[in-house]
Amino acid sequence: MSESKAYWEAYYANHKEPKNESMFARFVKPFLHSQKSLYELGCGNGRDSIFFAKEGVNVTGFDQCNNEIDYLNTKFEDFENISFEEGDFTSLGSKPKAQYIYSRFTLHSINLESEIRTLNWVTNHLLPSGLFFIEVRSIKDELYGIGNEVEKDAFVTDHYRRFLELNSFIERIKDAGLNVLYKIQSRGLAPFKTEDPEVIRIIAQYNS
Ligand SMILES: C[S@@+](CC[C@H](N)C(=O)[O-])C[C@H]1O[C@@H](n2cnc3c(N)ncnc32)[C@H](O)[C@@H]1O
């Protein structure tokens, strides 16, 4: 489970409504085909899951925040191609394989051991040629170093963040059995209020 479940539960109690999709979701959209299945790991208030579902993709959003998940399942009960499940995305167990798996700003919520477990789960749950889309904070983030350092590159402020180093992260993705098709680390990809963090985006593929 995330190191900061209580923080996220409180956050989504005040941000229940899925508002605009992220810039990353708009970037990912052209890679998706309708009728295919997508898992979102750490969907929060579901803004990106709902955006993909409106494009005709069959979406399941996972998050640990059960109140928010209940709220979304009620709100979107008439949508046939979207559902939300409460759960720890680092320990989801066996599920049907999907064409796409999507993770935005969630892999830095978990420790290294959980990340490696999640990468292996992704490899085991992608269909052949399936794509894994990741956006995550990097060690070049302005927030790096703020708070108590609890593990390598991991700091706790009001919640836990573990900043990722691009090259070693790519090695772990490859070790899990995925091919990296696209990688970038840059500012300008995920501006939020006064922040413009240097983030990592990756598209990886499972080739059986
Ligand atoms: C920064 S928010 C991002 C939400 C969404 N992906 C977005 O971009 O709007 C991180 C989300 O990941 C969820 N999360 C973090 N660790 C988790 C875990 N181990 N299992 C399930 N959800 C988790 C949190 O509850 C929170 O909703």
The ligand as an SDF file (V2000), in Angstrom:
LIG
                    3D

 27 29  0  0  0  0  0  0  0  0999 V2000
   -0.6690   12.0810   -7.4170 C   0  0  0  0  0  0  0  0  0  0  0  0
   -2.1590   11.1320   -7.3500 S   0  0  0  0  0  0  0  0  0  0  0  0
   -2.3830   10.8640   -9.0950 C   0  0  0  0  0  0  0  0  0  0  0  0
   -3.8010   10.5280   -9.4600 C   0  0  0  0  0  0  0  0  0  0  0  0
   -4.0580   10.3910  -10.9660 C   0  0  0  0  0  0  0  0  0  0  0  0
   -3.1980    9.3860  -11.5650 N   0  0  0  0  0  0  0  0  0  0  0  0
   -3.8860   11.7170  -11.6550 C   0  0  0  0  0  0  0  0  0  0  0  0
   -2.8780   11.9060  -12.3460 O   0  0  0  0  0  0  0  0  0  0  0  0
   -4.7610   12.5720  -11.4940 O   0  0  0  0  0  0  0  0  0  0  0  0
   -1.5600    9.5490   -6.7590 C   0  0  0  0  0  0  0  0  0  0  0  0
   -2.6820    8.5300   -6.6420 C   0  0  0  0  0  0  0  0  0  0  0  0
   -2.1120    7.2360   -6.4840 O   0  0  0  0  0  0  0  0  0  0  0  0
   -2.8330    6.5530   -5.4800 C   0  0  0  0  0  0  0  0  0  0  0  0
   -1.9460    5.5240   -4.9160 N   0  0  0  0  0  0  0  0  0  0  0  0
   -0.6950    5.7070   -4.4550 C   0  0  0  0  0  0  0  0  0  0  0  0
   -0.1730    4.5460   -4.0500 N   0  0  0  0  0  0  0  0  0  0  0  0
   -1.1260    3.5940   -4.2650 C   0  0  0  0  0  0  0  0  0  0  0  0
   -1.1740    2.1970   -4.0850 C   0  0  0  0  0  0  0  0  0  0  0  0
   -0.1310    1.5150   -3.6030 N   0  0  0  0  0  0  0  0  0  0  0  0
   -2.2920    1.5480   -4.4340 N   0  0  0  0  0  0  0  0  0  0  0  0
   -3.3640    2.2150   -4.9370 C   0  0  0  0  0  0  0  0  0  0  0  0
   -3.3690    3.5440   -5.1390 N   0  0  0  0  0  0  0  0  0  0  0  0
   -2.2680    4.2240   -4.8220 C   0  0  0  0  0  0  0  0  0  0  0  0
   -3.2430    7.6140   -4.5090 C   0  0  0  0  0  0  0  0  0  0  0  0
   -4.3270    7.1990   -3.7000 O   0  0  0  0  0  0  0  0  0  0  0  0
   -3.5870    8.7580   -5.4440 C   0  0  0  0  0  0  0  0  0  0  0  0
   -4.9210    8.6830   -5.8440 O   0  0  0  0  0  0  0  0  0  0  0  0
  1  2  1  0
  2  3  1  0
  2 10  1  0
  3  4  1  0
  4  5  1  0
  5  6  1  0
  5  7  1  0
  7  8  2  0
  7  9  1  0
 10 11  1  0
 11 12  1  0
 11 26  1  0
 12 13  1  0
 13 14  1  0
 13 24  1  0
 14 15  1  0
 14 23  1  0
 15 16  2  0
 16 17  1  0
 17 18  1  0
 17 23  2  0
 18 19  1  0
 18 20  2  0
 20 21  1  0
 21 22  2  0
 22 23  1  0
 24 25  1  0
 24 26  1  0
 26 27  1  0
M  CHG  2   2   1   9  -1
M  END
$$$$
